[in-house]
Amino acid sequence: MIALLLFAAVCCAAPVGNAISAYVALKTGAGYGEGGVAEGGSAADIPPRMLTAYKKAVQQVGKHAPKCRGMRWPILAGIAKVESNHAVGRNISASGDIRPRIYGVLLNGSGAGGNTTAFPDTDNGRWDGTATSERAVGPFQFLPSTWEGVGEDGNGDKRADPHNADDAALGAALYLCGNGRDLTKRAQLKAAIFQYNRSNAYVSNVLGWIDQYTAAATDPGLKDVSGKVRTLLEAALSQRGVPYSWGGGNASGKSYGICCSPGGKSGTAIKGFDCSGLTQYAYAKAGVRLPRVAAAQAGVGRRIPARLGTNALKPGDLVFYGTAPGRDSTIYHVGIYVGGGQMVNAPRPGTVVRLDAVNAMPGYAGGARLL
């Protein structure tokens, strides 16, 4: 399995002297080279045939693991995003076969790709194409020895193949379900992901993707929202898919950004929004002027303390995140709450404006109500 650390960064440009550095360095472990860095994140980045496989596995898992609770397609999508980027770039047949096949690095202890432990061959090359050692296979990157224990036929061809989308998704669902886990409980979901790859960084990365796909699974309904709140939400939602640009965006709309984020990412060649540029734009459409950076925006309107929890938020509220919640000077990020635990968000360099779960960002620091 692939172990990755999750990038996080200050998302709203400020003068260099006031910028708050909050990031975790990325380190790639062994595995398929296109495994997902936590950027982007909506159902739109999943090939339709792979999404079908994830949903089919959820329907079938109860037949094989009747005690399992809470399996959802975003859980499988989170794993597959990190392991193989949903097999993007491969051909996926109507029956689910993926070609060319996806192979991880040869786990022979050579150090290549980060592997330092040799795994002896168990399948004589049947699944991983080599009898000299083991390597992970398929969109969920199973070791052949693990596949022998969880592999099931998901597409009805009477063959369990880790290189088949339906079979692999069902196998992953069964592996995550374990001995009757309840995946609606966060602690048990974390335990399941940790079993998949015993790395806390990996767990955080996958959970981030699960939260993003969960948020993307249902589009927010605005039928109960009216007036200026509806105007600003429609303005924010209309920008989904616009690139993130460090220092980009203002009350007039998207713009080229500046150099450079704490991670060294420049927005000078990207026309889009950073987090506070997006909020400036959306609120301007509703007739409200906001300061440029997130920490300053926290001083506008009626503050909603973090201690009240996210249930105190209402559609249209600003949502803040800080390195030291309770100290507004440490606020590094802002989004716009749309209801149902979701916000419109411009997360970080390399991403786009999108819907995210409110808990997808660390350091919840409360909100502010301006309308």
C-alpha positions as CSV (number, residue, x, y, z in Angstrom):
1,M,0.0,0.0,0.0
2,I,1.1,3.6,-0.5
3,A,1.9,5.9,2.4
4,L,1.5,9.6,1.9
5,L,1.5,12.7,4.1
6,L,-1.1,15.3,3.5
7,F,-0.3,18.7,2.3
8,A,-1.9,21.6,4.1
9,A,-1.1,25.3,3.6
10,V,-2.2,28.8,4.5
11,C,-4.7,29.5,1.8
12,C,-5.2,33.2,1.9
13,A,-2.5,35.6,0.8
14,A,-1.3,38.2,3.3
15,P,1.7,40.4,3.5
16,V,4.8,38.2,4.1
17,G,5.3,39.6,7.7
18,N,1.8,38.5,8.7
19,A,1.6,35.1,6.9
20,I,1.0,32.1,9.2
21,S,3.0,29.0,8.1
22,A,0.8,26.0,8.7
23,Y,1.8,23.0,6.6
24,V,2.9,19.4,6.7
25,A,5.6,18.2,4.3
26,L,4.7,15.6,1.7
27,K,6.7,12.4,1.5
28,T,5.8,9.7,-1.0
29,G,6.2,6.1,0.0
30,A,6.3,2.9,-2.0
31,G,3.7,2.3,-4.6
32,Y,2.1,3.3,-7.9
33,G,3.5,6.6,-9.0
34,E,0.3,8.5,-9.6
35,G,-1.2,7.9,-6.2
36,G,-3.2,10.9,-5.1
37,V,-1.8,13.9,-3.4
38,A,-4.8,15.4,-1.6
39,E,-5.9,18.0,-4.1
40,G,-9.1,18.5,-6.0
41,G,-11.8,16.1,-4.9
42,S,-15.3,15.7,-6.2
43,A,-17.1,12.8,-7.9
44,A,-16.1,14.6,-11.2
45,D,-12.5,13.3,-10.9
46,I,-13.6,9.6,-10.8
47,P,-14.0,7.8,-14.1
48,P,-17.7,6.8,-14.4
49,R,-16.9,3.0,-14.6
50,M,-14.9,3.2,-11.4
51,L,-17.6,5.1,-9.6
52,T,-20.0,2.3,-10.7
53,A,-17.7,-0.3,-9.2
54,Y,-17.6,1.5,-5.9
55,K,-21.3,1.8,-5.7
56,K,-21.8,-1.8,-6.8
57,A,-19.4,-3.0,-4.0
58,V,-21.5,-1.2,-1.4
59,Q,-24.6,-3.0,-2.6
60,Q,-22.8,-6.4,-2.5
61,V,-20.8,-6.2,0.7
62,G,-23.7,-7.3,2.9
63,K,-23.9,-10.6,1.2
64,H,-20.3,-11.5,2.2
65,A,-20.0,-9.5,5.5
66,P,-23.6,-9.2,6.9
67,K,-22.3,-7.7,10.2
68,C,-20.6,-4.8,8.4
69,R,-22.2,-1.4,8.9
70,G,-21.8,2.0,7.2
71,M,-19.9,1.1,4.0
72,R,-20.3,4.0,1.6
73,W,-18.8,4.6,-1.9
74,P,-16.8,7.7,-0.7
75,I,-14.9,5.3,1.6
76,L,-13.8,3.2,-1.3
77,A,-13.2,6.2,-3.4
78,G,-10.9,7.7,-0.7
79,I,-8.8,4.6,-0.7
80,A,-8.7,4.2,-4.5
81,K,-7.8,7.9,-4.9
82,V,-4.7,7.5,-2.8
83,E,-3.7,4.1,-4.1
84,S,-4.1,4.6,-7.9
85,N,-5.9,7.9,-8.6
86,H,-8.9,5.8,-9.6
87,A,-7.0,4.1,-12.4
88,V,-7.1,7.3,-14.4
89,G,-5.3,6.9,-17.7
90,R,-6.2,3.2,-18.0
91,N,-8.8,1.6,-20.2
92,I,-11.7,0.2,-18.1
93,S,-13.9,-2.2,-20.0
94,A,-17.7,-2.6,-19.6
95,S,-17.0,-5.7,-17.5
96,G,-14.6,-3.8,-15.3
97,D,-11.2,-5.1,-16.5
98,I,-8.4,-2.5,-16.2
99,R,-5.7,-2.4,-18.9
100,P,-2.8,-1.9,-18.8
101,R,-2.7,-3.4,-15.4
102,I,-1.6,-1.4,-12.4
103,Y,1.5,-2.6,-10.6
104,G,3.4,-1.2,-7.6
105,V,7.1,-1.3,-7.1
106,L,8.8,-4.7,-6.7
107,L,9.0,-5.3,-2.9
108,N,12.4,-6.9,-2.8
109,G,14.0,-4.7,-0.1
110,S,16.1,-2.8,-2.7
111,G,15.0,0.6,-1.4
112,A,13.5,1.6,-4.7
113,G,10.3,3.5,-4.2
114,G,10.9,3.4,-0.4
115,N,10.6,-0.3,0.1
116,T,13.1,-1.8,2.5
117,T,11.5,-5.1,3.4
118,A,11.6,-8.1,1.0
119,F,8.3,-9.9,0.4
120,P,8.7,-13.4,-1.0
121,D,6.5,-14.4,-4.0
122,T,3.2,-16.1,-3.1
123,D,1.4,-16.3,-6.4
124,N,4.1,-17.4,-8.8
125,G,3.4,-14.2,-10.8
126,R,-0.3,-14.9,-11.4
127,W,-1.4,-11.4,-10.3
128,D,1.7,-9.3,-10.0
129,G,3.4,-10.6,-13.2
130,T,6.6,-11.7,-11.5
131,A,7.7,-14.8,-9.5
132,T,10.8,-13.1,-8.1
133,S,9.0,-11.1,-5.3
134,E,5.7,-9.5,-4.5
135,R,4.3,-6.2,-5.7
136,A,0.9,-4.5,-5.1
137,V,-1.7,-4.8,-7.8
138,G,-4.8,-3.2,-9.2
139,P,-6.6,0.0,-8.4
140,F,-6.7,-0.8,-4.7
141,Q,-3.1,-2.0,-4.6
142,F,-3.5,-5.4,-3.0
143,L,-0.6,-7.7,-2.3
144,P,-1.3,-11.0,-3.9
145,S,-1.2,-12.7,-0.5
146,T,-3.8,-10.3,0.9
147,W,-6.0,-10.8,-2.2
148,E,-6.1,-14.5,-1.6
149,G,-7.9,-13.8,1.7
150,V,-10.4,-11.1,0.6
151,G,-10.8,-11.5,-3.2
152,E,-14.4,-12.0,-4.4
153,D,-16.2,-12.0,-7.7
154,G,-17.9,-8.6,-8.1
155,N,-18.9,-8.6,-11.7
156,G,-20.4,-12.1,-12.0
157,D,-17.8,-13.8,-14.2
158,K,-17.0,-16.4,-11.6
159,R,-13.5,-15.1,-11.1
160,A,-12.0,-12.9,-8.5
161,D,-9.4,-10.6,-10.2
162,P,-7.7,-7.7,-8.4
163,H,-7.2,-6.0,-11.8
164,N,-11.0,-5.9,-12.3
165,A,-12.7,-2.7,-10.9
166,D,-15.8,-4.5,-9.5
167,D,-13.8,-7.4,-7.9
168,A,-11.2,-5.0,-6.5
169,A,-13.7,-2.6,-5.0
170,L,-15.6,-5.5,-3.4
171,G,-12.4,-6.9,-2.0
172,A,-11.5,-3.6,-0.5
173,A,-14.9,-3.2,1.0
174,L,-14.6,-6.6,2.7
175,Y,-11.1,-5.9,3.9
176,L,-12.2,-2.6,5.4
177,C,-15.3,-4.2,7.0
178,G,-13.1,-6.6,8.9
179,N,-15.0,-8.5,11.6
180,G,-18.2,-6.6,11.5
181,R,-17.0,-3.0,11.8
182,D,-19.4,-0.1,12.1
183,L,-17.9,2.4,9.7
184,T,-20.4,5.1,10.7
185,K,-18.2,5.5,13.8
186,R,-15.2,7.6,13.0
187,A,-12.9,5.6,15.3
188,Q,-13.7,2.4,13.6
189,L,-13.4,4.0,10.2
190,K,-9.9,5.2,11.2
191,A,-9.0,1.7,12.4
192,A,-10.1,0.2,9.1
193,I,-8.0,2.6,7.1
194,F,-5.0,2.0,9.5
195,Q,-5.3,-1.7,8.9
196,Y,-5.2,-1.0,5.1
197,N,-1.9,0.9,5.6
198,R,-0.4,1.2,9.0
199,S,0.5,4.9,8.7
200,N,-1.2,7.7,10.6
201,A,-0.3,10.0,7.7
202,Y,-2.0,7.6,5.3
203,V,-5.1,7.6,7.5
204,S,-5.3,11.4,7.5
205,N,-4.9,11.5,3.7
206,V,-7.6,9.0,3.0
207,L,-10.0,10.5,5.5
208,G,-9.5,13.9,3.8
209,W,-10.6,12.4,0.5
210,I,-13.5,10.5,2.1
211,D,-14.8,13.8,3.6
212,Q,-14.4,15.5,0.2
213,Y,-16.3,12.8,-1.7
214,T,-19.0,12.7,1.0
215,A,-19.5,16.4,0.6
216,A,-19.6,16.1,-3.2
217,A,-22.1,13.2,-3.1
218,T,-25.0,15.6,-2.5
219,D,-25.4,19.0,-4.1
220,P,-26.6,21.6,-1.6
221,G,-30.3,22.5,-2.0
222,L,-31.0,26.2,-1.7
223,K,-34.8,25.9,-1.7
224,D,-35.1,27.2,1.9
225,V,-32.6,30.0,1.4
226,S,-33.7,33.4,0.0
227,G,-32.7,37.0,-0.3
228,K,-29.1,38.1,0.0
229,V,-28.0,34.8,1.5
230,R,-29.2,33.0,-1.6
231,T,-27.5,35.6,-3.8
232,L,-24.1,35.1,-2.1
233,L,-24.4,31.3,-2.1
234,E,-25.3,31.2,-5.7
235,A,-22.3,33.4,-6.5
236,A,-19.9,31.2,-4.5
237,L,-21.3,27.9,-6.0
238,S,-21.1,29.3,-9.5
239,Q,-17.3,29.4,-9.1
240,R,-16.8,25.7,-8.5
241,G,-14.1,24.4,-10.7
242,V,-12.2,27.7,-10.9
243,P,-8.5,27.2,-10.0
244,Y,-7.0,28.1,-6.7
245,S,-4.6,31.1,-7.1
246,W,-2.5,32.3,-4.2
247,G,-3.6,35.9,-3.7
248,G,-6.1,35.6,-6.5
249,G,-9.7,37.0,-6.6
250,N,-11.4,40.0,-5.2
251,A,-14.8,41.6,-5.1
252,S,-14.9,41.9,-8.9
253,G,-14.2,38.2,-9.5
254,K,-11.3,35.9,-10.2
255,S,-7.9,37.4,-10.9
256,Y,-4.2,36.5,-11.3
257,G,-2.5,36.0,-7.9
258,I,0.9,36.7,-6.4
259,C,4.0,34.9,-5.3
260,C,4.3,33.0,-3.1
261,S,2.5,30.7,-0.6
262,P,4.3,29.3,2.5
263,G,4.8,26.2,0.4
264,G,6.4,28.2,-2.4
265,K,3.4,28.1,-4.8
266,S,3.0,31.1,-7.0
267,G,-0.4,32.4,-8.2
268,T,1.0,34.8,-10.8
269,A,0.2,32.6,-13.7
270,I,-3.2,31.3,-12.4
271,K,-6.4,33.3,-12.8
272,G,-8.7,32.2,-9.9
273,F,-9.3,32.6,-6.2
274,D,-7.7,31.9,-2.9
275,C,-10.0,31.4,0.1
276,S,-10.5,35.0,1.1
277,G,-10.7,36.2,-2.5
278,L,-13.6,33.9,-3.0
279,T,-15.4,35.2,0.1
280,Q,-14.8,38.8,-1.0
281,Y,-16.4,38.1,-4.4
282,A,-19.4,36.2,-3.1
283,Y,-20.3,38.7,-0.4
284,A,-19.8,41.6,-2.8
285,K,-22.6,40.1,-4.9
286,A,-24.8,40.4,-1.8
287,G,-23.7,44.0,-1.2
288,V,-21.2,43.3,1.6
289,R,-17.6,44.5,1.5
290,L,-15.0,42.3,3.3
291,P,-11.4,42.9,4.1
292,R,-8.9,41.0,2.0
293,V,-7.5,38.3,4.4
294,A,-9.2,35.6,6.5
295,A,-8.0,36.9,9.9
296,A,-9.4,40.4,9.2
297,Q,-12.7,38.9,7.9
298,A,-13.2,37.3,11.3
299,G,-13.7,40.8,12.7
300,V,-16.7,41.6,10.6
301,G,-20.3,40.7,11.6
302,R,-21.5,38.7,14.6
303,R,-18.9,36.2,15.7
304,I,-20.0,32.6,16.2
305,P,-17.6,31.0,18.8
306,A,-16.0,27.7,18.0
307,R,-17.2,26.3,21.4
308,L,-20.8,26.3,20.1
309,G,-19.8,23.8,17.4
310,T,-20.6,23.6,13.8
311,N,-24.3,23.1,14.4
312,A,-24.5,26.8,15.3
313,L,-23.7,27.7,11.7
314,K,-26.3,28.8,9.2
315,P,-26.2,29.1,5.4
316,G,-24.2,32.1,4.4
317,D,-22.0,32.2,7.4
318,L,-18.2,32.6,7.1
319,V,-16.3,29.5,8.5
320,F,-12.9,30.1,10.0
321,Y,-9.9,27.9,10.7
322,G,-6.9,28.8,12.8
323,T,-3.6,27.3,14.1
324,A,-4.7,28.3,17.6
325,P,-8.6,28.3,17.7
326,G,-9.7,31.1,20.1
327,R,-7.0,33.5,18.9
328,D,-8.3,35.2,15.7
329,S,-4.8,36.4,14.9
330,T,-3.9,32.8,14.0
331,I,-6.8,32.3,11.5
332,Y,-5.4,31.1,8.2
333,H,-8.5,30.0,6.2
334,V,-12.1,30.9,5.5
335,G,-15.0,29.2,3.7
336,I,-18.7,29.9,3.2
337,Y,-21.2,27.6,4.9
338,V,-24.0,26.3,2.7
339,G,-25.7,24.0,5.1
340,G,-25.7,20.2,5.7
341,G,-22.2,20.3,7.1
342,Q,-20.8,21.6,3.8
343,M,-19.0,24.8,2.7
344,V,-17.9,26.3,-0.5
345,N,-14.1,26.2,-0.3
346,A,-10.9,27.3,-2.1
347,P,-8.6,25.0,-0.1
348,R,-5.0,25.3,-1.2
349,P,-2.6,25.6,-4.2
350,G,-3.2,22.9,-6.8
351,T,-6.9,22.6,-6.1
352,V,-10.1,24.2,-7.4
353,V,-13.1,25.9,-5.8
354,R,-15.3,23.1,-4.6
355,L,-17.7,21.8,-1.9
356,D,-16.0,20.4,1.1
357,A,-17.2,19.1,4.5
358,V,-16.7,21.7,7.2
359,N,-14.5,19.2,9.1
360,A,-12.3,18.7,6.1
361,M,-10.0,21.5,7.3
362,P,-8.1,21.4,10.6
363,G,-8.5,24.0,13.4
364,Y,-12.1,25.0,13.3
365,A,-12.3,28.5,14.7
366,G,-16.0,29.3,14.6
367,G,-17.8,31.5,12.1
368,A,-19.2,35.0,11.5
369,R,-22.8,36.0,10.5
370,L,-23.0,39.0,8.3
371,L,-26.5,38.7,6.8
